[in-house]
Amino acid sequence: MAEYNRVSECVGLITLRNPPVNALSAAVRQGIVDTVQRALSDPNVKSVVICGQNGIFCGGADIKEFGSNMTGPPLIPMIHAIESANKPVVAAIEGSALGGGLELALGCHYRIAHSKARLGLPEVSLGLLPAAGGSQRLPRLIGVPAALNLITTGRHVTAAEALQLGIVDQVTDHNTVDAAVKFALSVAGRSLDPRRISTHPCPQQPDLDALFEEVMQKVRQSARGAIAPIACVQAVRAAATLPYAQGMERERELMATLFTSGQARALQYCFFAERAVGRWRMPSGARWDTSKPRPVHKAAVIGLGTMGRGITVALAQTGLSVIAVETQEKQLMEAKQAISGMLERGAKRRGVAPALDGVIYSQNIQAVADVDLVIEAVFEDIALKTKVFQQLSAVCKPGTLLCTNTSALDVDQLASETPNPELVVGMHFFAPAHVMKLLEVVYGPRSSPQAVATAMQLGKKMGKASVAVGNCRGFVGNRMLKPYIEEAFFLLEEGATPELVDQALEEFGFPMGVFRMSDLSGLDVGWRVRKGDGLVEPGTASGRSARIRQGRRYSPLGDLLCEEGRFGQKTGRGWYQYDKPGSRVARSDPWLHSFLGAYRAQHGLVARRIDHQEVLERCLYALINEGFHILDDGIAAGPEDIDVIYVSGYGWPRHRGGPMFYANMVGLAKVLERLEHYQQLHPEVPHLQPSSLLRRLVASGSPPIHKWGEAIKKLHSQL
Ligand SMILES: CC(C)(COP(=O)(O)OP(=O)(O)OC[C@H]1O[C@@H](n2cnc3c(N)ncnc32)[C@H](O)[C@@H]1OP(=O)(O)O)[C@@H](O)C(=O)NCCC(=O)NCCSC(=O)/C=C/CCCCCCCCCCCCC(=O)O
């Protein structure tokens, strides 16, 4: 709703009231319509100020309404009524003015912002465009190039940048509403014609066609199949080339296409999923709202290899003081130089001072005696990690939280080697740890809720999408990756090429297909794991039996490449070839193709034609099927957790919502049917055996994704 008051005798003050972000729900829109009407018809009111309660102007349209029948007054005529008012209307912007919130402000005649406010048109990140006139007003106000940048990226600008761009008229460090009221009094009675943005022509721009062509090309490249950024460019083009009324019509047409698209649904799902994962819960019943995190003022990182360095930077950038420990002097010095460089570059990008003094370097583990939390990041070796944990247990003050950065090792086993297993959790960072958004917080059966709460809170402070998951081999992300990679190997055996598989996955929206990704991360990583699992066999055995190991189909292709010294980009050869070791441009490799031919001949395999559809179904449905197992096992609390992990850490295209959302969109019955089909063709591949949860969900009528939680709970309670 919106509240109306008269202040300073002749200013009508309208306050949006819809916590937490004053979203423009039907009730708020009705409130604005009513209060504007009231202010305009009151002869004592000379000017009007619109503000939001609780230090936030407006977070935009109410995204929750998009999924339902929208009622209440529509935004566009509401904003028009404000713009055409015969009394000046001033927006007092505190906190955020985003999406419809900024569009409302652009309909006002003046905008005053607090210096800490952020403004933007982030609709593109929800699969939409600023369709309450924003795509038509912003280019008229700040010019086409700047508007294109803001609208196609959805980035938020600071008040200072907004002032520089001309989006706001004044920035204040003081009370914004007071400043806006004072301003409103000062402009009362002035002509409003020049202040009505919709009546302005777009500022002249030389060679408009070339500009739009260049921007469209860039946007298409980075969109990876997302349609909203392209519609945003088209809408701004309409602003630049058409009269306002026709531009608005084009805006409406483009929005109509986007609004009902699967992409908009997927992106809006991601928005809420990212917030939902913060409300974590454990199978024990412990939850985010009943578990209090411990304060962390001082942290330590043990082991300063690539991961440890990134983690140190991520911690220091939050303002924590960090003890960075590496026992070898040479490595410590190298790490210090690398960490300082990363901190300096990061600070330069963010326009702040580097937190160099926040990090203390030491060769001695005793230096961590008084920290609140330690993140161990030594080599992935359970014996080494156990030794470090035992040392830490002896050195650290009572109650210090012990976290292990591991991508695969058993967190429970490590915890059981310490006197206080309740203080142990896994923190699975992704490389480079100061850049990648994802953090899996891994709890074991004995991890205390307080330990999980503390790690989750620290993750949030570091700006990570932090997801609490149970302990199992590979946790959530890597566990699901295994069948995906195995299917890709099997497809090569059956006749596909790395190029074909990668192209199918990249057209789907992944930034890199499975083989280009494997070349980047190093083929030796998986080789080491498979060796540890006793799967790698030397020799040149041939035929089907050579490809059945531990009772299931196995492809030794990756092992054979490693035996040739082809570890990927770092050796200049892998599934592709590179100009030189370390180079990034993958080129098709004739050697690899003849190697695959010889391999198939040796094993009596006949290459067949494989299409993109089969690549997608086999790789993605195998991965999704593992996701259902994970839900059934209670390793992830809900599909949102899995989807956030895949979108933020594994390159799953955001406009497809994450693997579990995708399965929901494709239809659970279809996923089940295709898995059954492939399982019949490949009975020796257990990961194609449909999960019992998937079967049960289909049997119960394929409930929509937001109802899976209930279905899983009900099914668990029946077991
Ligand atoms: C920066 C924030 C605002 C605040 O951040 P923070 O303080 O960290 O808090 P959060 O945790 O993010 O959020 C707190 C809770 O608030 C919920 N929230 C936030 N924003 C919204 C919102 N806009 N709507 C609903 N709920 C919101 C959030 O989920 C949290 O709750 P919970 O934890 O999940 O329970 C930050 O929140 C933020 O960035 N918010 C999003 C800002 C944003 O993206 N705004 C743009 C929204 S889209 C928009 O404005 C579009 C405008 C144009 C609409 C045009 C009219 C459309 C209808 C036309 C239909 C066309 C069909 C045509 C048919 C035809 O013609 O034929």
PDBQT file of the ligand as one rigid body, heavy atoms in Angstrom, charges set to zero:
ROOT
HETATM    1  C1  LIG A 801      18.474  -5.347  -3.870  1.00  0.00    +0.000 C 
HETATM    2  C2  LIG A 801      17.195  -6.005  -3.356  1.00  0.00    +0.000 C 
HETATM    3  C3  LIG A 801      16.012  -5.146  -3.652  1.00  0.00    +0.000 C 
HETATM    4  C4  LIG A 801      17.314  -6.175  -1.822  1.00  0.00    +0.000 C 
HETATM    5  O1  LIG A 801      18.361  -7.057  -1.523  1.00  0.00    +0.000 OA
HETATM    6  P1  LIG A 801      18.522  -7.692  -0.054  1.00  0.00    +0.000 P 
HETATM    7  O2  LIG A 801      18.394  -6.632   0.945  1.00  0.00    +0.000 OA
HETATM    8  O3  LIG A 801      19.764  -8.502  -0.094  1.00  0.00    +0.000 OA
HETATM    9  O4  LIG A 801      17.260  -8.616   0.157  1.00  0.00    +0.000 OA
HETATM   10  P2  LIG A 801      16.848  -9.946  -0.596  1.00  0.00    +0.000 P 
HETATM   11  O5  LIG A 801      17.196 -11.115   0.251  1.00  0.00    +0.000 OA
HETATM   12  O6  LIG A 801      17.329  -9.961  -1.983  1.00  0.00    +0.000 OA
HETATM   13  O7  LIG A 801      15.273  -9.786  -0.656  1.00  0.00    +0.000 OA
HETATM   14  C5  LIG A 801      14.487  -9.766   0.521  1.00  0.00    +0.000 C 
HETATM   15  C6  LIG A 801      13.184 -10.455   0.241  1.00  0.00    +0.000 C 
HETATM   16  O8  LIG A 801      12.455  -9.675  -0.706  1.00  0.00    +0.000 OA
HETATM   17  C7  LIG A 801      12.076 -10.475  -1.820  1.00  0.00    +0.000 C 
HETATM   18  N1  LIG A 801      12.098  -9.607  -3.023  1.00  0.00    +0.000 N 
HETATM   19  C8  LIG A 801      13.064  -8.790  -3.416  1.00  0.00    +0.000 A 
HETATM   20  N2  LIG A 801      12.727  -8.127  -4.523  1.00  0.00    +0.000 NA
HETATM   21  C9  LIG A 801      11.484  -8.541  -4.818  1.00  0.00    +0.000 A 
HETATM   22  C10 LIG A 801      10.572  -8.225  -5.862  1.00  0.00    +0.000 A 
HETATM   23  N3  LIG A 801      10.865  -7.304  -6.821  1.00  0.00    +0.000 N 
HETATM   24  N4  LIG A 801       9.386  -8.842  -5.873  1.00  0.00    +0.000 NA
HETATM   25  C11 LIG A 801       9.068  -9.752  -4.923  1.00  0.00    +0.000 A 
HETATM   26  N5  LIG A 801       9.879 -10.095  -3.908  1.00  0.00    +0.000 NA
HETATM   27  C12 LIG A 801      11.078  -9.492  -3.870  1.00  0.00    +0.000 A 
HETATM   28  C13 LIG A 801      13.140 -11.554  -1.888  1.00  0.00    +0.000 C 
HETATM   29  O9  LIG A 801      12.649 -12.664  -2.574  1.00  0.00    +0.000 OA
HETATM   30  C14 LIG A 801      13.370 -11.818  -0.399  1.00  0.00    +0.000 C 
HETATM   31  O10 LIG A 801      12.342 -12.629   0.085  1.00  0.00    +0.000 OA
HETATM   32  P3  LIG A 801      12.569 -14.205   0.301  1.00  0.00    +0.000 P 
HETATM   33  O11 LIG A 801      13.824 -14.348   1.077  1.00  0.00    +0.000 OA
HETATM   34  O12 LIG A 801      12.709 -14.794  -1.074  1.00  0.00    +0.000 OA
HETATM   35  O13 LIG A 801      11.332 -14.642   0.975  1.00  0.00    +0.000 OA
HETATM   36  C15 LIG A 801      17.056  -7.390  -3.979  1.00  0.00    +0.000 C 
HETATM   37  O14 LIG A 801      16.012  -8.065  -3.347  1.00  0.00    +0.000 OA
HETATM   38  C16 LIG A 801      16.765  -7.387  -5.442  1.00  0.00    +0.000 C 
HETATM   39  O15 LIG A 801      17.673  -7.254  -6.236  1.00  0.00    +0.000 OA
HETATM   40  N6  LIG A 801      15.497  -7.570  -5.814  1.00  0.00    +0.000 N 
HETATM   41  C17 LIG A 801      15.085  -7.752  -7.180  1.00  0.00    +0.000 C 
HETATM   42  C18 LIG A 801      15.080  -6.459  -7.919  1.00  0.00    +0.000 C 
HETATM   43  C19 LIG A 801      14.566  -6.670  -9.304  1.00  0.00    +0.000 C 
HETATM   44  O16 LIG A 801      15.008  -7.508 -10.039  1.00  0.00    +0.000 OA
HETATM   45  N7  LIG A 801      13.591  -5.854  -9.680  1.00  0.00    +0.000 N 
HETATM   46  C20 LIG A 801      12.953  -5.950 -10.946  1.00  0.00    +0.000 C 
HETATM   47  C21 LIG A 801      11.682  -6.692 -10.828  1.00  0.00    +0.000 C 
HETATM   48  S1  LIG A 801      10.902  -6.932 -12.396  1.00  0.00    +0.000 SA
HETATM   49  C22 LIG A 801      10.245  -5.419 -12.707  1.00  0.00    +0.000 C 
HETATM   50  O17 LIG A 801      10.351  -4.532 -11.930  1.00  0.00    +0.000 OA
HETATM   51  C23 LIG A 801       9.524  -5.303 -13.988  1.00  0.00    +0.000 C 
HETATM   52  C24 LIG A 801       8.937  -4.167 -14.326  1.00  0.00    +0.000 C 
HETATM   53  C25 LIG A 801       8.185  -4.036 -15.569  1.00  0.00    +0.000 C 
HETATM   54  C26 LIG A 801       6.858  -4.698 -15.411  1.00  0.00    +0.000 C 
HETATM   55  C27 LIG A 801       5.969  -4.286 -16.498  1.00  0.00    +0.000 C 
HETATM   56  C28 LIG A 801       4.605  -4.787 -16.326  1.00  0.00    +0.000 C 
HETATM   57  C29 LIG A 801       4.557  -6.235 -16.458  1.00  0.00    +0.000 C 
HETATM   58  C30 LIG A 801       3.265  -6.822 -16.789  1.00  0.00    +0.000 C 
HETATM   59  C31 LIG A 801       3.052  -6.932 -18.254  1.00  0.00    +0.000 C 
HETATM   60  C32 LIG A 801       2.700  -8.279 -18.666  1.00  0.00    +0.000 C 
HETATM   61  C33 LIG A 801       2.990  -8.429 -20.124  1.00  0.00    +0.000 C 
HETATM   62  C34 LIG A 801       2.118  -9.430 -20.707  1.00  0.00    +0.000 C 
HETATM   63  C35 LIG A 801       1.658  -8.910 -22.031  1.00  0.00    +0.000 C 
HETATM   64  C36 LIG A 801       0.512  -9.655 -22.479  1.00  0.00    +0.000 C 
HETATM   65  C37 LIG A 801      -0.110  -8.937 -23.646  1.00  0.00    +0.000 C 
HETATM   66  O18 LIG A 801      -0.026  -7.734 -23.747  1.00  0.00    +0.000 OA
HETATM   67  O19 LIG A 801      -0.697  -9.633 -24.448  1.00  0.00    +0.000 OA
ENDROOT
TORSDOF 0
